[in-house]
Structures are given as C-alpha cells and as structure tokens.
C-alpha cells in the first residue's frame, strides 16, 4: 500500500465523521456567505455582520451597477469572474429577527451636524479595496454601549469632526505658504 492509498483510506474514514457535523446546517447559518453572486457577508466576532456588495443595483463601478441583474450568474455560468473596483458596504446586528443597522463612524449613520435620524444613511458606496478594508476593520472594533446598541458616542464623533476639519484647513493653507512666504497660523 502506498501513501496515496493510505491517504484515501484516511479521508474516507474521517469524512464520515465530518458529515455528522454539517448535516442540517443551512448555508445562511455560516459565518461567511456569498450573496446573489455579487458580494459577501461576514459575521464578525463582536455580533455585527458586514455586507460587501458589488453588482447590479449596488453603489459600485457604473458599468457593473447598470448591468442586467442576471449578469453575475451568467458570468459564473460561462466560467468568467464577476468583479468591480468599487463596492458598497453596510453593517447590521447578526442576531435578531428584525434587521437593525449599525452605525460605522465615518461611513454610515447620521448625516449632518445635528446627528438626528432625519438624514441617515445605512449604506456607504463607491469604496475602493482600502475603503472596504477600513469599513470592515472599524465595524469589527465596535462594542455595544450601555443601552446595548452599537451607536457611536456623539462626543467622540464631534471630536473627530473637529480634528478632521483642522487637518483639512492645515492641508489647504500649507499650499498657500509657497506663495505668501508666511505661515497662516502666525497671523
């Protein structure tokens, strides 16, 4: 008996024991899922699911977003890959019967200074690969607050906006130093 025969016997014996662990498990119960052949979902350890979508009807490359809804399946059926340079992302609580969106600061949630639910976005679109990675990373770091939800602390959001505004101002005026010779902060 050679090594391949031994490996074949081992696989046959051990595959039987694996079958008992997967029977009756729906694909929707898996922690990583493909969605409609145009994206995927990840159940993160902190109880948040991240959805990344790039296909017809999504906020992604224009040619991809405007393709017929069966285009991803047709690509797969003809042994081609489906893809996009841009994708949309959303986050929601993994458990629960009702869909409950989760704010990912800087990406989704209240829009505007008043942080009210009047202007609100559950999905962020047109993210490149780095943006998708940043979204997933930030969503994986969120923790439930005292009320049990994952809403971000408004004071921290205000502080982040102030810092971002200062950085934008610094970047804008640093270009003017070349022309004037004086630093704007000195005035």
MIDOSE-1310 file (N, C-alpha, C; in nm, 2 decimals, decimal comma, always signed):
residues 187
xxxx	+0,09/-0,12/+0,00/+0,00/+0,00/+0,00/+0,09/+0,12/+0,00; +0,07/+0,22/-0,09/+0,15/+0,34/-0,10/+0,08/+0,45/-0,02; +0,15/+0,57/-0,02/+0,10/+0,68/+0,06/-0,04/+0,73/+0,01; -0,06/+0,73/-0,12/-0,19/+0,77/-0,17/-0,30/+0,68/-0,13
xxxx	-0,28/+0,55/-0,12/-0,38/+0,46/-0,08/-0,41/+0,49/+0,07; -0,31/+0,51/+0,15/-0,33/+0,54/+0,29/-0,41/+0,67/+0,31; -0,37/+0,77/+0,23/-0,44/+0,90/+0,24/-0,59/+0,88/+0,20; -0,61/+0,80/+0,10/-0,75/+0,78/+0,05/-0,83/+0,71/+0,16
xxxx	-0,77/+0,61/+0,23/-0,85/+0,54/+0,34/-0,87/+0,64/+0,45; -0,77/+0,72/+0,49/-0,79/+0,81/+0,60/-0,90/+0,91/+0,57; -0,90/+0,96/+0,45/-1,00/+1,06/+0,41/-1,14/+0,99/+0,41; -1,15/+0,87/+0,36/-1,28/+0,80/+0,36/-1,33/+0,78/+0,50
xxxx	-1,25/+0,74/+0,59/-1,29/+0,72/+0,73/-1,33/+0,85/+0,80; -1,24/+0,95/+0,78/-1,27/+1,08/+0,85/-1,38/+1,16/+0,79; -1,40/+1,15/+0,67/-1,51/+1,23/+0,60/-1,64/+1,19/+0,66; -1,66/+1,06/+0,70/-1,78/+1,01/+0,76/-1,81/+1,09/+0,89
xxxx	-1,71/+1,11/+0,97/-1,73/+1,18/+1,10/-1,76/+1,33/+1,08; -1,71/+1,39/+0,97/-1,74/+1,53/+0,94/-1,88/+1,55/+0,90; -1,94/+1,45/+0,83/-2,07/+1,46/+0,77/-2,17/+1,49/+0,89; -2,15/+1,42/+1,00/-2,25/+1,44/+1,11/-2,25/+1,58/+1,16
xxxx	-2,14/+1,66/+1,14/-2,13/+1,79/+1,20/-2,19/+1,90/+1,10; -2,21/+1,86/+0,98/-2,26/+1,96/+0,88/-2,40/+1,93/+0,83; -2,46/+1,81/+0,86/-2,59/+1,78/+0,81/-2,69/+1,87/+0,88; -2,79/+1,93/+0,81/-2,89/+2,01/+0,86/-2,85/+2,16/+0,88
xxxx	-2,72/+2,19/+0,85/-2,68/+2,33/+0,87/-2,70/+2,40/+0,74; -2,78/+2,51/+0,74/-2,81/+2,59/+0,62/-2,69/+2,67/+0,59; -2,67/+2,70/+0,46/-2,57/+2,79/+0,42/-2,58/+2,93/+0,49; -2,71/+2,97/+0,51/-2,73/+3,10/+0,57/-2,68/+3,11/+0,72
xxxx	-2,65/+2,99/+0,78/-2,60/+2,98/+0,91/-2,45/+2,99/+0,92; -2,38/+3,00/+0,81/-2,24/+3,01/+0,80/-2,19/+3,15/+0,83; -2,07/+3,16/+0,88/-2,02/+3,29/+0,92/-1,97/+3,38/+0,80; -1,95/+3,31/+0,69/-1,91/+3,38/+0,56/-2,00/+3,33/+0,45
xxxx	-2,07/+3,43/+0,38/-2,17/+3,39/+0,28/-2,15/+3,47/+0,16; -2,17/+3,41/+0,04/-2,18/+3,47/-0,09/-2,32/+3,51/-0,11; -2,35/+3,64/-0,16/-2,48/+3,69/-0,17/-2,51/+3,72/-0,32; -2,61/+3,65/-0,37/-2,65/+3,67/-0,51/-2,54/+3,68/-0,61
xxxx	-2,43/+3,61/-0,59/-2,32/+3,60/-0,68/-2,26/+3,74/-0,70; -2,28/+3,84/-0,62/-2,23/+3,97/-0,64/-2,18/+4,04/-0,51; -2,15/+3,96/-0,41/-2,09/+4,01/-0,29/-2,09/+3,91/-0,18; -2,06/+3,95/-0,06/-2,05/+3,86/+0,05/-2,09/+3,93/+0,18
xxxx	-2,11/+3,84/+0,28/-2,14/+3,89/+0,42/-2,04/+3,82/+0,52; -2,00/+3,89/+0,62/-1,91/+3,83/+0,72/-1,98/+3,86/+0,86; -1,99/+3,75/+0,93/-2,04/+3,77/+1,07/-1,92/+3,79/+1,16; -1,90/+3,90/+1,21/-1,78/+3,94/+1,29/-1,80/+3,89/+1,44
xxxx	-1,69/+3,86/+1,51/-1,70/+3,81/+1,64/-1,77/+3,90/+1,74; -1,78/+4,03/+1,71/-1,85/+4,13/+1,80/-2,00/+4,13/+1,78; -2,06/+4,05/+1,70/-2,20/+4,04/+1,69/-2,26/+4,13/+1,57; -2,17/+4,18/+1,49/-2,20/+4,26/+1,37/-2,18/+4,19/+1,25
xxxx	-2,27/+4,20/+1,15/-2,25/+4,14/+1,02/-2,22/+4,26/+0,92; -2,11/+4,24/+0,84/-2,08/+4,33/+0,74/-2,12/+4,28/+0,60; -2,18/+4,36/+0,52/-2,22/+4,32/+0,39/-2,14/+4,40/+0,29; -2,08/+4,33/+0,20/-2,00/+4,40/+0,09/-2,06/+4,35/-0,04
xxxx	-2,11/+4,45/-0,12/-2,18/+4,41/-0,24/-2,13/+4,49/-0,36; -2,12/+4,43/-0,48/-2,07/+4,49/-0,60/-2,13/+4,42/-0,72; -2,25/+4,47/-0,75/-2,32/+4,41/-0,86/-2,43/+4,50/-0,91; -2,52/+4,45/-1,00/-2,63/+4,53/-1,05/-2,71/+4,59/-0,93
xxxx	-2,73/+4,72/-0,94/-2,81/+4,79/-0,84/-2,73/+4,84/-0,72; -2,61/+4,81/-0,71/-2,52/+4,85/-0,60/-2,45/+4,98/-0,63; -2,40/+5,04/-0,53/-2,32/+5,16/-0,54/-2,17/+5,12/-0,57; -2,14/+5,09/-0,70/-2,01/+5,04/-0,74/-1,98/+5,09/-0,87
xxxx	-1,88/+5,03/-0,95/-1,85/+5,08/-1,08/-1,98/+5,09/-1,16; -1,98/+5,20/-1,24/-2,11/+5,23/-1,32/-2,15/+5,12/-1,41; -2,05/+5,06/-1,48/-2,09/+4,95/-1,58/-2,14/+4,83/-1,50; -2,09/+4,80/-1,38/-2,13/+4,69/-1,30/-2,27/+4,72/-1,24
xxxx	-2,29/+4,84/-1,19/-2,41/+4,87/-1,13/-2,53/+4,87/-1,23; -2,50/+4,91/-1,35/-2,60/+4,92/-1,46/-2,62/+4,79/-1,54; -2,55/+4,68/-1,50/-2,56/+4,56/-1,58/-2,69/+4,49/-1,54; -2,74/+4,40/-1,63/-2,86/+4,33/-1,60/-2,85/+4,25/-1,47
xxxx	-2,96/+4,23/-1,40/-2,95/+4,16/-1,27/-2,90/+4,01/-1,28; -2,91/+3,95/-1,40/-2,86/+3,82/-1,41/-2,72/+3,81/-1,46; -2,65/+3,92/-1,48/-2,51/+3,93/-1,53/-2,41/+3,85/-1,44; -2,42/+3,87/-1,31/-2,32/+3,79/-1,23/-2,34/+3,64/-1,25
xxxx	-2,46/+3,59/-1,25/-2,48/+3,45/-1,27/-2,44/+3,40/-1,41; -2,46/+3,48/-1,51/-2,42/+3,45/-1,65/-2,27/+3,44/-1,66; -2,20/+3,54/-1,59/-2,05/+3,53/-1,59/-2,00/+3,41/-1,53; -2,06/+3,37/-1,41/-2,02/+3,24/-1,35/-2,05/+3,12/-1,44
xxxx	-2,16/+3,12/-1,50/-2,20/+3,01/-1,58/-2,11/+2,99/-1,70; -2,05/+3,10/-1,75/-1,96/+3,09/-1,86/-1,81/+3,09/-1,82; -1,79/+3,05/-1,69/-1,65/+3,03/-1,64/-1,57/+3,16/-1,64; -1,64/+3,27/-1,62/-1,58/+3,40/-1,60/-1,59/+3,45/-1,46
xxxx	-1,51/+3,55/-1,42/-1,52/+3,61/-1,29/-1,61/+3,73/-1,30; -1,67/+3,76/-1,19/-1,75/+3,88/-1,17/-1,67/+3,98/-1,08; -1,67/+4,10/-1,11/-1,59/+4,19/-1,02/-1,62/+4,34/-1,05; -1,56/+4,42/-0,96/-1,58/+4,57/-0,96/-1,46/+4,63/-0,89
xxxx	-1,43/+4,75/-0,92/-1,32/+4,82/-0,85/-1,38/+4,89/-0,73; -1,51/+4,91/-0,72/-1,57/+4,98/-0,61/-1,69/+4,89/-0,56; -1,72/+4,91/-0,43/-1,82/+4,83/-0,37/-1,90/+4,92/-0,27; -2,01/+4,87/-0,23/-2,09/+4,93/-0,12/-2,08/+4,84/+0,01
xxxx	-2,09/+4,90/+0,12/-2,08/+4,83/+0,25/-2,19/+4,87/+0,34; -2,24/+4,78/+0,42/-2,33/+4,81/+0,53/-2,30/+4,72/+0,65; -2,35/+4,76/+0,76/-2,33/+4,67/+0,88/-2,46/+4,66/+0,96; -2,49/+4,55/+1,01/-2,61/+4,53/+1,09/-2,59/+4,42/+1,20
xxxx	-2,68/+4,42/+1,30/-2,66/+4,32/+1,40/-2,68/+4,18/+1,35; -2,59/+4,09/+1,39/-2,60/+3,95/+1,34/-2,72/+3,88/+1,39; -2,75/+3,89/+1,52/-2,87/+3,82/+1,57/-2,99/+3,91/+1,57; -3,10/+3,85/+1,59/-3,23/+3,92/+1,59/-3,32/+3,89/+1,47
xxxx	-3,45/+3,90/+1,49/-3,54/+3,87/+1,39/-3,55/+3,99/+1,29; -3,54/+4,11/+1,34/-3,55/+4,23/+1,26/-3,42/+4,29/+1,23; -3,40/+4,34/+1,10/-3,28/+4,40/+1,06/-3,25/+4,53/+1,14; -3,14/+4,53/+1,21/-3,11/+4,65/+1,29/-2,97/+4,70/+1,24
xxxx	-2,97/+4,81/+1,17/-2,85/+4,87/+1,11/-2,76/+4,92/+1,23; -2,63/+4,91/+1,20/-2,52/+4,96/+1,29/-2,45/+5,07/+1,23; -2,43/+5,18/+1,30/-2,35/+5,30/+1,25/-2,20/+5,26/+1,26; -2,14/+5,28/+1,14/-1,99/+5,27/+1,14/-1,94/+5,41/+1,12
xxxx	-1,88/+5,47/+1,22/-1,84/+5,61/+1,22/-1,76/+5,64/+1,10; -1,79/+5,75/+1,03/-1,72/+5,80/+0,92/-1,77/+5,73/+0,79; -1,85/+5,63/+0,80/-1,91/+5,56/+0,68/-2,06/+5,57/+0,68; -2,13/+5,52/+0,78/-2,27/+5,52/+0,78/-2,32/+5,58/+0,91
xxxx	-2,45/+5,61/+0,91/-2,51/+5,67/+1,03/-2,57/+5,81/+1,01; -2,59/+5,89/+1,11/-2,65/+6,02/+1,09/-2,56/+6,11/+1,01; -2,62/+6,19/+0,92/-2,55/+6,28/+0,83/-2,58/+6,42/+0,88; -2,48/+6,50/+0,90/-2,50/+6,64/+0,93/-2,46/+6,67/+1,08
xxxx	-2,47/+6,79/+1,11/-2,42/+6,84/+1,24/-2,52/+6,81/+1,35; -2,65/+6,80/+1,32/-2,74/+6,77/+1,43/-2,75/+6,63/+1,47; -2,68/+6,54/+1,40/-2,68/+6,39/+1,43/-2,82/+6,33/+1,45; -2,92/+6,39/+1,39/-3,06/+6,34/+1,40/-3,08/+6,23/+1,30
xxxx	-3,18/+6,15/+1,32/-3,22/+6,05/+1,23/-3,29/+6,10/+1,11; -3,30/+6,23/+1,09/-3,37/+6,29/+0,98/-3,29/+6,26/+0,85; -3,16/+6,28/+0,86/-3,07/+6,25/+0,75/-2,98/+6,13/+0,79; -3,01/+6,02/+0,73/-2,94/+5,89/+0,78/-2,91/+5,81/+0,66
xxxx	-2,79/+5,74/+0,67/-2,75/+5,65/+0,56/-2,71/+5,52/+0,62; -2,77/+5,41/+0,58/-2,73/+5,28/+0,62/-2,62/+5,21/+0,54; -2,60/+5,26/+0,42/-2,51/+5,20/+0,33/-2,41/+5,31/+0,28; -2,29/+5,27/+0,27/-2,19/+5,36/+0,21/-2,14/+5,30/+0,08
xxxx	-2,13/+5,38/-0,03/-2,10/+5,32/-0,16/-1,97/+5,38/-0,21; -1,93/+5,32/-0,32/-1,82/+5,36/-0,40/-1,69/+5,35/-0,32; -1,67/+5,25/-0,24/-1,55/+5,23/-0,17/-1,45/+5,14/-0,25; -1,32/+5,19/-0,25/-1,22/+5,10/-0,31/-1,18/+4,99/-0,22
xxxx	-1,08/+4,91/-0,25/-1,04/+4,80/-0,17/-1,00/+4,85/-0,03; -0,92/+4,95/-0,02/-0,88/+5,00/+0,11/-1,00/+5,05/+0,19; -1,09/+5,12/+0,13/-1,21/+5,16/+0,20/-1,29/+5,05/+0,25; -1,31/+4,94/+0,18/-1,38/+4,82/+0,22/-1,31/+4,76/+0,34
xxxx	-1,17/+4,75/+0,34/-1,10/+4,70/+0,45/-1,11/+4,79/+0,57; -1,11/+4,92/+0,55/-1,12/+5,01/+0,67/-1,26/+5,00/+0,73; -1,36/+4,98/+0,64/-1,50/+4,97/+0,69/-1,51/+4,84/+0,78; -1,46/+4,73/+0,73/-1,47/+4,60/+0,80/-1,39/+4,61/+0,93
xxxx	-1,27/+4,67/+0,92/-1,19/+4,68/+1,04/-1,26/+4,77/+1,15; -1,31/+4,88/+1,11/-1,38/+4,97/+1,21/-1,50/+4,90/+1,27; -1,58/+4,83/+1,18/-1,70/+4,76/+1,23/-1,66/+4,65/+1,32; -1,55/+4,59/+1,30/-1,51/+4,48/+1,39/-1,46/+4,53/+1,53
xxxx	-1,44/+4,66/+1,54/-1,39/+4,71/+1,67/-1,50/+4,78/+1,75; -1,62/+4,79/+1,69/-1,74/+4,85/+1,76/-1,78/+4,76/+1,88; -1,82/+4,82/+1,99/-1,87/+4,75/+2,10/-2,01/+4,80/+2,14; -2,10/+4,72/+2,20/-2,23/+4,77/+2,24/-2,21/+4,87/+2,35
xxxx	-2,29/+4,98/+2,35/-2,29/+5,08/+2,45/-2,38/+5,04/+2,57; -2,40/+5,13/+2,66/-2,48/+5,10/+2,78/-2,62/+5,05/+2,75; -2,68/+5,11/+2,64/-2,81/+5,07/+2,61/-2,82/+4,94/+2,52; -2,70/+4,88/+2,50/-2,70/+4,76/+2,42/-2,68/+4,78/+2,27
xxxx	-2,70/+4,90/+2,22/-2,68/+4,92/+2,08/-2,54/+4,96/+2,05; -2,50/+4,96/+1,92/-2,37/+4,99/+1,88/-2,35/+5,13/+1,84; -2,44/+5,22/+1,87/-2,42/+5,36/+1,83/-2,30/+5,42/+1,89; -2,23/+5,50/+1,81/-2,11/+5,56/+1,84/-2,13/+5,68/+1,93
xxxx	-2,04/+5,71/+2,02/-2,05/+5,82/+2,11/-2,05/+5,95/+2,04; -2,16/+6,04/+2,04/-2,16/+6,16/+1,97/-2,05/+6,26/+2,01; -2,00/+6,26/+2,13/-1,89/+6,34/+2,17/-1,76/+6,30/+2,09; -1,74/+6,17/+2,08/-1,63/+6,13/+2,00/-1,64/+6,17/+1,86
xxxx	-1,76/+6,16/+1,80/-1,79/+6,20/+1,66/-1,76/+6,35/+1,65; -1,80/+6,43/+1,74/-1,77/+6,58/+1,73/-1,62/+6,60/+1,74; -1,55/+6,53/+1,83/-1,41/+6,55/+1,84/-1,34/+6,51/+1,71; -1,39/+6,40/+1,65/-1,33/+6,35/+1,52/-1,35/+6,45/+1,41
xxxx	-1,47/+6,51/+1,40/-1,50/+6,61/+1,30/-1,41/+6,73/+1,32; -1,39/+6,78/+1,45/-1,31/+6,89/+1,47/-1,16/+6,86/+1,43; -1,11/+6,75/+1,46/-0,97/+6,71/+1,41/-0,97/+6,70/+1,26; -1,07/+6,64/+1,20/-1,07/+6,63/+1,05/-1,07/+6,77/+0,99
xxxx	-1,15/+6,86/+1,05/-1,16/+7,00/+1,00/-1,02/+7,07/+1,01; -0,96/+7,05/+1,12/-0,83/+7,11/+1,14/-0,73/+7,06/+1,04; -0,73/+6,93/+1,02/-0,64/+6,87/+0,92/-0,66/+6,92/+0,78; -0,79/+6,94/+0,74/-0,82/+6,99/+0,61/-0,78/+7,13/+0,60
xxxx	-0,80/+7,21/+0,70/-0,75/+7,35/+0,70/-0,60/+7,36/+0,69; -0,53/+7,28/+0,77/-0,38/+7,27/+0,76/-0,34/+7,24/+0,62; -0,40/+7,14/+0,56/-0,36/+7,09/+0,43/-0,38/+7,20/+0,32; -0,50/+7,27/+0,33/-0,53/+7,37/+0,24/-0,43/+7,49/+0,25
xxxx	-0,41/+7,54/+0,37/-0,33/+7,66/+0,39/-0,18/+7,63/+0,37; -0,14/+7,50/+0,39/+0,00/+7,47/+0,37/+0,04/+7,50/+0,22; -0,05/+7,48/+0,13/-0,02/+7,51/-0,01/-0,01/+7,66/-0,03; -0,08/+7,74/+0,04/-0,07/+7,89/+0,03/+0,07/+7,94/+0,08
xxxx	+0,13/+7,87/+0,17/+0,26/+7,92/+0,22/+0,36/+7,94/+0,11; +0,36/+7,85/+0,01/+0,45/+7,86/-0,10/+0,44/+8,00/-0,17; +0,32/+8,05/-0,18/+0,30/+8,18/-0,25/+0,32/+8,30/-0,16; +0,29/+8,29/-0,03/+0,29/+8,41/+0,05/+0,42/+8,42/+0,13
xxxx	+0,48/+8,30/+0,17/+0,60/+8,30/+0,25/+0,58/+8,31/+0,39; +0,45/+8,33/+0,44/+0,42/+8,33/+0,58/+0,33/+8,22/+0,61; +0,34/+8,17/+0,73/+0,25/+8,06/+0,78/+0,12/+8,12/+0,83; +0,01/+8,07/+0,79/-0,12/+8,12/+0,82/-0,14/+8,12/+0,98
xxx	-0,08/+8,03/+1,05/-0,10/+8,02/+1,19/-0,03/+8,14/+1,26; +0,07/+8,20/+1,20/+0,14/+8,31/+1,25/+0,06/+8,44/+1,25; -0,04/+8,44/+1,17/-0,12/+8,57/+1,16/-0,23/+8,58/+1,26
